[in-house]
Every structure is written in C-alpha cells, then in structure tokens.
Amino acid sequence: MTPLVAAAVLLAAVTHACWNALAHQITDKLVGFTLITGGGTVIGLALVPFPAFPEAGAWPYIGASALIHLAYTLLLMKSFRLGDFGQAYPIARGTAPLVVTVFAAVFAHEVPDGWAAAGIALSCTGLTGVALWGMRGRRPNWAAIGAALATGLSIATYTVVDGLGVRASGSSLGYIAWLMAAEGWMIPAYAFYLRRGQLLSELRPFAAVGFLGAALSVLAYGLVLWAQTRADLAPVAALRESSIIVGAAIGAVFFKERFGAPRIAAAVLLVAGIGLMLRAG
C-alpha cells in the first residue's frame, strides 16, 4: 500500500463516517436511507456516460453486490433503530476487516505478509476496543449487537465481491457508477410501496441532508474501489475502518457520547497498524 492509496482510503473513512452520522441523524430510517440510496442512484446514472463501460467479467459481481448492498442497508437501518450510533457503528465496521482477511485469502489468494498481518491485527485490536468501549456500563442489547454483527458480515462480503469485480471491470469509475445505478433504487422502491402517497411529504424536510449523505457515500466507496485496484483487499478494509475513530469523535461532539481514554488508546493502536501496513507496502 502506497502513501497515496492510504491517503485515499483515509479520506474515504472520513466521508463514510460523515454520511453514516447524517443517516443516523434522520429519525425515520426509511426516509433517510431512501434519500441516501436514491441519491446514489441519481449520481450513478449521471456518471454512467463518462467512464469506460465495465468489462463483461464485472457484471456478475455488480449484480451480486447490488443484492448484498440491499441486505447491508436493511441491516444497518435495523442497527441504527435498535442501538446508539456510538455502539452500532463500531461493531458493524469493526467486525469486517478480519472477515475480509479470511475471505481475501480464500477467494482472492491474498495472504498478508508479516508486516501487513501485524498491521491488520493491531488495527483490528484498536477497532474492537472502540466497539467494546461503546458497550461499557450498560446492559447488552443483544438484538442491536446481533444486527450490527450481521451488518459487519455483509460489509465483509460486499468488500470482497466488489474488490474482485472492480479489478475485472477495467474502470473503477465505470464500476462504481453502474453499481450505484443498480443498487440504489431498491430502498426507494420499497419505501414508495410502503408509504405511497405520503412519502414525498416525508422526504422533503430531509432532502438536503439526504442528498449530501448520498454524495459522501458515493465518494467514500468510489475511493475504496479505486484503492482495491492498487492494494490487497485486507489492508484496504482495515484502513477503511478507521472511520470508526471518526465516527466515535462525531458521536462525542454531536450526539454527546463520551469519547474517553480507551478510544484514544484504540486510535493509537490503529495508527500503529497503519504504519505497519504502509511498511509492508
């Protein structure tokens, strides 16, 4: 992993935490994700004419990823309904890197070397620390934890599917544009079916926030897909989840959730892990 790739993934982490915080801010989760995923479709369709058309080998991955992203969105909505942002977000994101490491070894034949493995392990230790700190001093909400863990598994799955797909596409921008166009209409269609005539009036007050979230979402994932064409999947996944630290900071500043010394220690471990991954690159 080069410094340029690392910088791109870190920028993706910041934008990802920001759009998740915007989604959490909208009380009606179906309204929020209708705007964010629908806005992603609009952005994808606007981008489609410009990049190269994805190669034939990429289309099975785009189709599979669209379905996995639908499951991910539904699970994330459920996680945000059941748990606090500072708890649901770290668990959902923190479970993904280790699973990606296993999946990448099996399906992409990417086995990290010593430095990369140590960096991934350190980073995951820090991420797990943030998740556990979010659960301190309270009775475990097993339904929320289960939904967040299932969300993490879906993240790991689409990360590997899209990592293989974007490499087969011949165009990172083409892949993200068609993926956004293919996946983003499903939640709005479901919301329209469920809410019918009242949906537009429910969307209107949150339109600006929702479309900002959509733009940040597309930017975040586009940067990750580009990085996956230039580095192994597992280090990119681990570095991307530094968004957990950003999410914890957002939770502390905007949602009045305590940050605390353990999260600072977790951030230090994450930074050390990043250093080892860069050394491996």
C-alpha positions in Angstrom: 0.0 0.0 0.0 1.5 3.3 -1.1 1.0 6.6 0.8 -1.3 7.8 -2.0 -3.6 4.8 -1.7 -3.5 5.1 2.1 -4.5 8.8 1.9 -7.4 7.9 -0.4 -8.7 5.3 1.9 -8.4 7.6 5.0 -10.4 10.2 3.1 -12.9 7.5 2.3 -13.1 6.7 6.0 -13.8 10.3 7.0 -16.5 10.7 4.4 -18.0 7.3 5.3 -18.3 8.2 9.0 -19.9 11.6 8.0 -22.6 10.0 5.8 -23.4 7.4 8.4 -23.8 10.2 11.0 -26.1 12.1 8.7 -28.2 8.9 8.2 -28.3 8.4 12.0 -29.5 12.0 12.4 -32.7 11.4 10.4 -35.0 9.8 12.9 -37.1 7.9 10.3 -34.5 5.5 9.0 -36.5 4.5 5.9 -36.8 8.2 4.9 -33.0 8.7 5.5 -31.9 5.7 3.5 -34.4 6.3 0.7 -32.8 9.7 0.2 -29.2 8.4 0.5 -29.5 5.3 -1.7 -31.9 7.1 -4.1 -29.4 10.0 -4.4 -26.7 7.5 -5.0 -28.7 6.1 -8.0 -29.1 9.6 -9.4 -25.3 10.3 -9.0 -24.5 6.9 -10.6 -26.8 7.5 -13.6 -25.2 10.9 -14.0 -21.8 9.4 -14.1 -22.6 6.4 -16.4 -22.0 8.2 -19.8 -18.4 9.3 -18.9 -16.2 6.4 -17.9 -15.4 3.2 -19.9 -18.1 0.6 -19.9 -17.2 -2.2 -17.4 -15.9 -5.4 -19.0 -18.2 -8.4 -19.2 -16.5 -10.2 -16.3 -17.5 -7.5 -13.9 -21.3 -7.7 -14.4 -21.9 -10.8 -12.2 -20.1 -9.0 -9.4 -22.2 -5.9 -9.9 -25.4 -8.0 -9.7 -24.3 -9.9 -6.6 -23.0 -6.7 -4.9 -26.3 -4.9 -5.5 -28.2 -7.6 -3.6 -25.6 -7.7 -0.8 -25.7 -3.9 -0.5 -29.5 -4.2 -0.2 -29.1 -6.6 2.7 -26.4 -4.4 4.2 -28.7 -1.3 4.0 -31.6 -3.1 5.7 -29.3 -4.4 8.4 -27.7 -1.0 9.0 -31.2 0.6 9.3 -32.1 -2.0 11.9 -28.8 -1.5 13.8 -29.4 2.3 13.9 -33.0 1.8 15.1 -32.0 -0.6 17.9 -28.7 0.8 19.2 -26.8 4.0 19.7 -24.6 5.3 16.9 -21.5 5.0 19.1 -22.3 1.3 19.6 -23.8 0.1 16.4 -21.4 1.8 14.0 -18.1 0.5 15.6 -19.4 -3.1 15.9 -20.7 -3.1 12.3 -17.5 -1.7 10.9 -15.1 -3.4 13.3 -16.1 -6.9 12.5 -15.4 -6.5 8.8 -11.6 -6.4 8.4 -10.8 -9.8 10.0 -13.5 -11.4 7.9 -12.2 -9.7 4.8 -8.8 -11.0 5.6 -10.1 -14.6 5.6 -12.3 -14.1 2.5 -9.5 -12.4 0.6 -7.1 -15.3 1.4 -9.7 -17.9 0.2 -11.2 -16.1 -2.9 -8.5 -13.7 -4.0 -5.5 -15.7 -2.9 -4.2 -12.7 -1.0 -2.3 -13.8 2.2 -0.8 -10.9 4.0 2.9 -10.9 4.8 4.2 -10.5 8.3 4.2 -6.7 8.4 0.7 -6.4 6.8 -0.7 -9.1 9.1 0.7 -7.4 12.1 -0.8 -4.1 10.9 -4.2 -5.6 10.3 -4.1 -7.3 13.8 -3.1 -4.1 15.5 -5.8 -2.1 13.7 -8.5 -4.6 14.4 -7.5 -4.6 18.1 -8.0 -0.9 18.2 -11.3 -1.1 16.3 -12.5 -3.8 18.7 -11.6 -1.6 21.6 -13.8 1.2 20.3 -16.7 -1.2 19.9 -16.3 -2.6 23.4 -16.0 0.9 24.9 -19.3 1.8 23.2 -20.9 -1.1 25.2 -19.5 -0.1 28.6 -21.7 0.3 31.7 -24.9 -0.8 30.1 -26.9 -4.0 29.8 -26.1 -5.6 26.4 -28.7 -5.0 23.8 -28.4 -8.4 22.1 -30.8 -7.5 19.3 -28.8 -4.4 18.4 -25.5 -6.3 18.7 -26.7 -9.1 16.5 -27.9 -6.7 13.9 -24.6 -4.8 14.0 -22.6 -8.1 13.7 -24.7 -9.2 10.7 -24.1 -5.8 9.2 -20.4 -6.3 9.6 -20.6 -9.7 7.8 -22.5 -8.1 4.9 -19.8 -5.4 4.7 -17.0 -8.0 4.5 -18.9 -9.9 1.8 -19.5 -6.9 -0.5 -16.0 -5.7 0.1 -14.5 -8.9 -1.4 -17.1 -9.1 -4.1 -16.5 -5.5 -5.2 -12.8 -5.9 -4.9 -12.8 -8.7 -7.4 -15.4 -7.0 -9.5 -13.7 -3.7 -9.9 -10.4 -5.5 -10.8 -12.3 -7.3 -13.6 -14.1 -4.1 -14.8 -11.2 -2.3 -16.3 -12.6 1.0 -15.0 -13.0 1.9 -11.3 -15.3 4.9 -12.1 -17.4 2.8 -14.5 -17.8 0.1 -11.9 -18.9 2.5 -9.2 -21.3 4.3 -11.5 -23.1 1.2 -12.6 -23.1 -0.3 -9.1 -24.8 2.8 -7.7 -27.3 2.8 -10.6 -28.0 -0.9 -10.0 -28.3 -0.9 -6.2 -29.7 2.4 -5.1 -33.3 2.2 -6.5 -34.4 -0.8 -4.3 -34.8 1.0 -1.0 -36.8 3.9 -2.6 -39.0 1.4 -4.4 -39.7 -0.4 -1.2 -40.4 2.9 0.6 -42.8 4.0 -2.1 -44.6 0.7 -1.9 -44.9 1.0 1.9 -45.6 4.7 2.3 -47.2 5.5 -1.1 -48.8 9.0 -1.2 -47.2 10.3 2.0 -43.6 9.5 1.0 -42.8 12.8 -0.8 -44.0 14.9 2.1 -41.9 12.8 4.5 -38.8 13.1 2.3 -39.0 16.9 1.7 -37.7 18.1 5.1 -34.6 15.9 4.9 -33.9 16.2 1.2 -30.7 18.4 1.6 -29.2 16.2 4.3 -30.1 13.1 2.5 -28.5 14.1 -0.8 -25.4 15.3 1.0 -25.2 11.9 2.5 -25.6 10.3 -0.9 -22.8 12.3 -2.4 -20.5 11.5 0.6 -21.5 7.8 0.3 -20.6 7.6 -3.4 -17.3 9.5 -2.9 -16.3 7.2 0.0 -17.0 4.0 -1.8 -15.5 5.2 -5.1 -12.2 5.9 -3.3 -12.2 2.5 -1.7 -12.9 0.7 -5.0 -10.1 2.7 -6.7 -7.8 1.7 -3.8 -8.7 -2.0 -4.2 -7.3 -2.0 -7.7 -3.9 -0.9 -6.3 -3.6 -2.8 -3.0 -4.6 -6.0 -1.3 -8.2 -6.2 0.0 -7.5 -6.9 3.6 -5.2 -3.8 4.4 -7.6 -1.6 2.5 -10.5 -2.9 4.6 -8.7 -2.5 7.8 -7.6 1.1 7.0 -11.0 2.0 5.7 -12.5 1.1 9.1 -10.5 3.9 10.7 -13.9 5.6 10.1 -14.8 4.1 13.4 -12.5 6.5 15.2 -14.0 9.4 13.2 -17.5 8.0 14.0 -16.6 7.9 17.7 -15.5 11.5 17.5 -18.7 12.5 15.7 -20.7 10.7 18.4 -18.8 12.6 21.1 -19.2 16.0 19.5 -22.7 15.9 18.0 -24.5 13.1 19.9 -22.9 13.8 23.3 -21.5 10.3 23.6 -18.3 10.1 25.7 -15.0 9.5 23.8 -12.8 8.6 26.7 -9.2 7.4 27.2 -9.9 3.8 25.8 -10.9 5.3 22.5 -7.7 7.4 22.4 -5.7 4.2 23.1 -7.6 2.5 20.3 -6.8 5.3 17.9 -3.1 4.9 18.8 -3.2 1.2 18.0 -5.0 2.0 14.7 -2.3 4.5 13.7 0.4 2.0 14.6 -1.3 -0.6 12.5 -1.5 1.8 9.6 2.3 2.4 9.9 3.0 -1.3 9.7 0.7 -1.7 6.6 2.5 1.1 4.9 5.8 -0.5 5.7 4.5 -3.7 4.1 3.6 -1.7 1.0 
